[in-house]
Amino acid sequence: MQATQTPLAPVHGTLAPPGSRKALAGFFVSGMLFAFPGAIIPAWGHNFSSDYWMVGLYFVALILGLLSAAGMAQGFVRKRGLAFALSVACSTAATALFYLAFVSPPFEAWWRMPGLFLLGCGAGMLHAAIFHAISPIYRHDPAATVNLGGMLFGLGCLFSALLIAGSFNTYTPAAIQVFIGLVPGFFAIGYARSRFSSEAAPHSAGHNIMEEIRSPAAVLFSLVLFFQFGNEWAIAGWLPLYLSQRMGISPASSILILALYWASLLIGRVIAQAILPLVRHTRLLVGSVALAVFACVILLVTDNRFGAVTAVLLLGCAFAPIYPLVVEKIGHRFPDYHPGFYNGIFSFAIAAGLLAPCLLGYFAWMMGLGAVMALPLTGSVIVFLLLATVWLEARLSSAAGSLR
């Protein structure tokens, strides 16, 4: 979605509507839904096979559902209101999870494709409806809204991995997915009973997307987000399978290590946001990229659990500062852009970055499971080069402006 280019002025001294705060909590559900495929794949038996192309198709179905849902959410918001749109989105996600529970092994993998497509639809509708609903609270405190939304999303990812890891050896895969499906189900009931502000949300403006594409800075930022999100979700989607097959780590332990990845990424991002004003950004970037490359190399060569845990913790800490650095730069260059929102060309970059787990299915099938770590290793170097180009472009633009 491309927001109109009229910035929202912060509103001080007023309380944000309760409905907007409830909508913000939907980011927790969103995090659960996106983290679910990577964590549940071992429960579907893929740690005993090498059909990596099928795992890649799981993510293809998820992304197709995500991309197809935005228009539906817009229609629900306009015709039936925000409460209905949020409730339908969560109901769709819950239905998808219950269906996936029904078609768990011994059903063939192809039966799970419609469920993952429906799961993507639910996540896509939920995002679009949330962005409409939190407009008043964003107006009240933009920075806190963006940071809190990101934290809730990360907590949802962490919760999904911990729940699956904790119940892996106790309950069947079907039961685990029913437990997860109850969460968006309860949210659907809560949203159906909620009331939201009737304030109009920003509408799309396709011509503004084309204007952004003509900006070299916008293209560079979108490429940074493309590769960085690709790095993060390549790990999130494939880490349990990689640890289980390459190192012989049990599925429950490999999913728990995935939870450590989400925890380190979440905590590292909060810390990075706090230290950004205190450190030189160039040093932070170089250190982050070097640490990410080092962590990927450890995961490529290690053959024990200690090395895997160490590498995953380092990887989460290394990835953590990149997004805050990009958001800060975007805020300086594009003051009308709202960090964290799907917006113009940046929304395409974020959605495209989620295609990395899809592509890894093909790469792993053709070149072996080592490609899972080779992709984020290469992507980290590309992110460094792109951010260096962003800063160079900013200096050149500033110098050109001073000469006019």
C-alpha positions in Angstrom: 0.0 0.0 0.0 1.2 3.5 -0.8 0.1 6.1 1.7 -0.7 9.6 0.6 2.2 11.9 1.0 0.5 14.1 3.6 2.4 13.4 6.9 0.4 12.7 10.0 1.1 15.3 12.6 1.5 13.9 16.1 -1.4 14.7 18.4 -0.3 15.5 21.9 -2.3 15.6 25.0 -4.9 13.1 23.8 -5.4 9.4 24.5 -5.4 7.0 21.6 -8.7 5.1 21.1 -8.8 1.7 22.9 -9.7 0.1 19.6 -6.4 1.2 18.0 -4.5 -0.4 20.9 -6.3 -3.6 20.4 -5.5 -3.6 16.7 -1.8 -3.1 17.5 -1.9 -6.4 19.4 -2.7 -8.0 16.1 1.0 -7.8 15.2 1.6 -10.5 17.8 -0.7 -12.8 15.8 1.0 -11.7 12.6 4.4 -12.8 14.0 2.9 -16.2 15.0 1.6 -16.8 11.5 4.8 -15.9 9.7 7.0 -17.9 12.0 4.7 -20.9 11.9 5.9 -22.6 8.7 9.6 -22.6 9.6 8.9 -24.1 13.0 6.3 -26.7 12.0 8.1 -28.2 9.0 10.0 -30.8 11.2 6.7 -31.9 12.6 5.5 -32.6 9.0 8.3 -35.1 8.6 10.5 -33.2 6.2 13.6 -33.7 8.5 13.6 -37.4 7.3 13.5 -36.5 3.5 15.4 -34.4 1.0 12.3 -33.1 -0.9 13.5 -29.5 -0.3 11.6 -28.3 -3.4 8.4 -29.1 -1.6 9.4 -27.1 1.4 10.1 -24.2 -1.0 6.6 -24.6 -2.4 5.1 -24.2 1.1 6.5 -20.7 1.2 5.3 -20.0 -2.3 1.8 -20.8 -1.3 2.1 -18.6 1.8 3.4 -15.6 -0.2 0.7 -16.0 -2.9 -1.9 -15.9 -0.2 -0.3 -12.8 1.4 -0.2 -10.9 -1.9 -3.8 -11.8 -2.9 -5.3 -10.6 0.4 -4.6 -6.9 0.4 -7.4 -6.0 -2.0 -9.9 -8.1 0.0 -9.0 -6.4 3.2 -9.6 -2.9 1.6 -13.0 -4.0 0.5 -14.0 -5.3 4.0 -12.8 -2.1 5.6 -14.8 0.1 3.3 -18.0 -1.9 3.3 -18.2 -3.5 6.7 -15.7 -1.6 9.0 -12.5 -2.4 10.8 -13.9 -4.7 13.4 -15.3 -7.0 10.7 -12.1 -6.9 8.7 -9.9 -7.7 11.6 -12.2 -10.5 12.8 -12.4 -12.1 9.3 -8.6 -11.9 9.0 -8.1 -13.8 12.3 -10.9 -16.2 11.5 -9.3 -17.0 8.2 -5.9 -17.7 9.9 -7.5 -19.9 12.5 -9.4 -21.8 9.9 -6.2 -22.3 7.9 -4.4 -23.7 11.0 -7.3 -26.0 11.8 -7.3 -27.3 8.2 -3.5 -27.8 8.4 -4.0 -29.8 11.6 -6.5 -32.0 9.8 -4.1 -32.7 6.8 -1.0 -33.3 8.9 1.0 -36.5 8.1 0.2 -39.1 6.9 -1.5 -36.9 4.4 0.6 -36.0 1.4 2.3 -32.6 1.4 0.2 -31.3 -1.5 -2.8 -31.3 0.8 -1.2 -28.6 2.9 -0.8 -26.1 0.0 -4.4 -24.7 0.2 -4.0 -24.3 4.0 -0.8 -22.4 3.7 -2.3 -20.2 0.9 -5.3 -19.5 3.3 -2.8 -18.8 6.1 -1.1 -16.2 3.9 -4.5 -14.7 3.0 -5.3 -14.3 6.7 -1.9 -12.7 7.4 -2.3 -10.3 4.5 -5.8 -9.2 5.5 -4.7 -8.8 9.1 -1.8 -6.5 8.1 -3.9 -4.3 5.9 -6.6 -4.0 8.5 -4.1 -3.3 11.3 -2.5 -0.5 9.3 -5.9 1.2 8.9 -6.9 0.7 12.6 -3.8 2.0 14.2 -3.9 5.3 12.4 -5.1 7.2 15.5 -2.5 5.7 17.8 0.2 6.4 15.2 -1.0 10.0 15.1 -0.7 10.1 18.9 2.9 8.7 19.1 4.5 7.6 15.8 7.8 6.3 17.2 6.3 4.3 20.0 3.7 2.8 17.7 6.3 1.6 15.2 8.6 0.2 18.0 5.8 -1.5 19.9 4.4 -3.0 16.7 7.8 -4.5 15.9 8.3 -5.8 19.4 4.8 -7.5 19.3 5.6 -9.1 15.9 8.9 -10.4 17.3 7.2 -11.8 20.4 4.7 -13.6 18.2 7.5 -15.2 16.3 9.2 -16.2 19.5 5.9 -17.6 21.0 5.2 -19.7 17.9 8.6 -21.3 18.0 8.5 -21.9 21.8 5.1 -23.4 21.7 5.9 -25.9 18.9 9.3 -26.8 20.5 7.8 -27.3 24.0 4.9 -29.5 22.8 6.8 -31.4 20.0 7.4 -34.6 22.0 4.2 -34.4 24.0 1.5 -33.8 21.5 0.8 -34.8 17.9 1.5 -32.3 15.1 -2.3 -32.0 14.6 -2.8 -31.1 18.3 0.0 -28.5 18.2 -1.6 -26.7 15.2 -5.0 -26.7 16.9 -3.4 -25.0 19.9 -1.8 -22.4 17.7 -5.1 -21.9 15.8 -6.9 -21.1 19.0 -4.9 -17.9 19.4 -6.1 -16.1 16.2 -9.6 -17.6 17.0 -9.7 -15.8 20.3 -8.5 -12.6 18.6 -11.3 -12.9 16.0 -13.9 -13.0 18.8 -12.3 -10.1 20.6 -12.1 -8.0 17.4 -15.7 -8.8 16.5 -16.8 -7.2 19.8 -14.5 -4.1 19.5 -15.2 -0.7 18.3 -12.8 1.4 16.2 -12.5 5.0 15.2 -14.2 5.9 11.9 -11.2 8.1 10.9 -10.3 7.5 7.3 -7.0 5.7 6.7 -4.6 6.6 3.9 -5.6 5.2 0.5 -3.4 3.9 -2.2 -2.0 6.2 -4.9 -0.3 4.2 -7.6 1.2 7.2 -9.3 3.2 8.0 -6.2 4.7 4.5 -6.4 6.1 5.4 -9.8 7.4 8.7 -8.5 9.3 6.8 -5.8 10.7 4.3 -8.3 12.3 7.3 -10.1 14.2 8.2 -7.0 17.6 6.4 -6.7 17.5 6.6 -2.9 14.1 4.9 -2.8 15.4 2.1 -5.1 18.5 1.6 -2.9 16.5 1.5 0.3 14.1 -1.1 -1.3 17.1 -3.2 -2.3 18.5 -3.1 1.3 15.1 -4.2 2.7 14.9 -6.9 0.0 18.2 -8.5 0.9 18.0 -7.9 4.7 14.5 -9.4 5.0 15.6 -12.2 2.7 18.6 -12.9 5.1 16.4 -13.0 8.2 13.6 -15.1 6.7 16.0 -17.5 5.1 17.2 -18.4 8.5 13.7 -18.3 10.1 12.3 -20.7 7.4 15.0 -23.3 7.2 17.0 -23.3 10.4 15.3 -26.3 12.1 15.5 -28.4 9.0 19.1 -27.5 8.5 20.1 -28.3 12.1 18.2 -31.5 12.1 19.7 -32.9 8.9 23.2 -31.4 8.9 24.0 -31.9 12.6 21.6 -34.6 13.7 20.0 -32.3 16.3 16.6 -33.5 17.4 13.6 -31.7 15.8 12.4 -30.3 19.2 15.9 -29.0 20.0 16.3 -27.5 16.5 13.0 -25.6 16.9 14.2 -24.4 20.3 17.3 -23.0 18.7 15.1 -21.2 16.2 13.4 -19.7 19.3 16.8 -18.5 20.5 17.3 -16.9 17.1 14.0 -15.0 17.4 14.9 -14.0 21.0 18.4 -12.7 20.1 16.9 -10.8 17.1 14.2 -9.2 19.2 16.5 -8.2 22.1 19.3 -7.1 19.8 16.9 -4.9 17.9 15.7 -3.2 21.1 19.3 -2.6 22.2 20.4 -1.4 18.7 17.6 1.2 18.7 18.9 2.5 22.1 22.6 2.7 21.1 22.1 4.2 17.6 22.6 7.8 18.8 25.8 6.7 20.8 27.8 4.9 18.1 29.1 5.6 14.7 26.8 4.0 12.2 29.6 3.0 9.9 31.3 1.0 12.6 28.0 -0.5 13.7 27.3 -1.6 10.1 30.8 -3.0 9.5 30.7 -4.9 12.8 27.2 -6.3 12.1 28.1 -7.5 8.6 31.4 -9.1 9.8 29.5 -10.8 12.7 26.8 -12.1 10.3 29.4 -13.6 7.9 31.3 -15.1 10.8 28.2 -16.7 12.2 27.1 -18.1 8.9 30.6 -19.6 8.5 30.3 -21.3 11.9 26.9 -22.8 10.9 28.4 -24.1 7.7 31.4 -25.9 9.4 30.2 -26.8 12.9 29.0 -30.3 13.7 27.8 -29.9 17.3 25.0 -28.2 19.2 27.3 -25.7 21.0 28.6 -24.3 17.8 25.1 -24.1 16.4 23.7 -22.2 19.4 26.7 -19.8 19.4 26.3 -19.1 15.7 22.5 -18.5 15.9 22.9 -16.1 18.8 25.6 -14.2 17.0 23.5 -14.2 13.8 20.5 -12.7 15.6 22.7 -10.0 17.2 24.3 -9.3 13.8 21.0 -8.9 11.9 19.4 -6.8 14.7 20.9 -3.3 13.9 20.3 -3.3 10.2 16.6 -2.5 10.2 16.9 0.3 12.7 19.7 1.8 10.6 17.6 1.7 7.5 14.5 3.1 9.2 16.5 6.0 10.6 17.9 6.8 7.1 14.4 6.5 5.6 13.1 8.9 8.2 15.7 11.5 7.3 15.4 11.2 3.5 11.6 10.5 3.3 9.9 12.3 6.3 6.5 11.3 4.9 7.4 7.6 5.0 6.0 5.7 8.0 8.6 3.0 9.1 7.0 -0.4 9.6 4.1 0.2 7.2 3.7 -1.4 3.8 4.3 1.7 1.7 5.0 2.0 -2.0 8.1 0.5 -3.3 9.2 -0.5 0.3 6.2 -2.8 0.5 7.3 -4.6 -2.6 10.8 -5.0 -1.1 9.5 -6.5 2.1 7.2 -8.9 0.3 10.0 -9.9 -2.1 12.4 -10.5 0.8 10.0 -13.1 2.0 10.6 -15.0 -1.2 14.0 -16.1 0.0 12.8 -19.2 1.8 10.9 -20.1 -1.4 14.1 -19.9 -3.5 16.1 -21.8 -0.9 13.9 -24.8 -1.6 15.2 -24.9 -5.2 18.8 -24.1 -4.2 18.9 -26.7 -1.5 17.4 -29.3 -3.9 20.0 -28.5 -6.6 23.1 -27.8 -4.5 22.5 -29.4 -1.1 21.4 -28.1 2.3 24.6 -26.0 2.6 22.9 -23.4 0.4 20.7 -22.4 3.3 23.7 -20.7 5.0 25.4 -19.6 1.8 22.4 -17.3 0.9 22.4 -15.2 4.1 26.2 -15.1 4.0 26.2 -13.6 0.5 23.1 -11.4 1.3 24.9 -9.9 4.3 27.8 -8.7 2.1 25.3 -7.3 -0.4 23.5 -5.4 2.4 26.8 -3.8 3.4 27.6 -2.7 -0.1 24.1 -1.3 -0.6 24.1 0.7 2.6 27.5 2.0 1.7 26.0 3.1 -1.6 23.1 4.7 0.2 25.4 6.8 2.3 27.5 7.8 -0.7 24.3 8.8 -2.6 23.2 10.9 0.4 26.5 12.7 0.5 26.4 13.4 -3.2 22.8 14.6 -3.0 23.7 16.9 -0.1 26.7 18.3 -2.0 24.6 18.9 -5.1 22.0 20.6 -3.1 24.5 23.0 -1.5 25.8 24.0 -4.9 22.3 25.1 -6.1 
